[in-house]
Amino acid sequence: MSEIAVGFPFGSAVLTAAARALIDAAATGDGIRRVDIRGRTDNVGPTAANDLLARRRAAAVAQYLRARHPHLAGAEVKVDGRGVCCYATENDTPEGRARNRRVEIAFERVPTDL
């Protein structure tokens, strides 16, 4: 399984050009059978708003994958988003909060015989 994380600007669920490029690079090739998409936020703002934003971020990634990578049509896609959960680092600095505003994407591929 390979995993990437793409970042988002504060309060946004819009994929940046850098995020799209990272997703495109990771989603190439055949044999992807499952994609787990987990939206995250920092701890700024109300819990309900952060949960919604986390889900919107994850949905944006899922929508992008469907539109740009039709070879994934047969893959199982799981989308989850939780704001108050699973921080990558502390939220006490601008840099830490920026690292926490992310979507984690895990690609599970069909095992190949070596």
FENTAMO-V378037 format. One line per field, one symbol per residue. ss: DSSP state (H for helix, E for strand, - for the rest). psi: psi as a letter, one per 30 degrees, with the letter a starting at -180 (. if undefined). A space follows every 10 residues. Layout:
ss: ???
psi: ???
//
This chain:
ss: -EEEEEE--- ------HHHH HHHHHH---- -EEEEEEEE- ------HHHH HHHHHHHHHH HHHHHHHH-H HH---EEEEE E--------- ---HHHHHHH -EEEEEEEE- ----
psi: kkklkklklk gkgkkleeee eeeeefglll gjfkkkkjkl lagklkeeee eeeeeeeeee eeeeeeefif fgefkkkkkk kkeikhkfal ggleeeeeff ilkkkkjklk kkk.
//
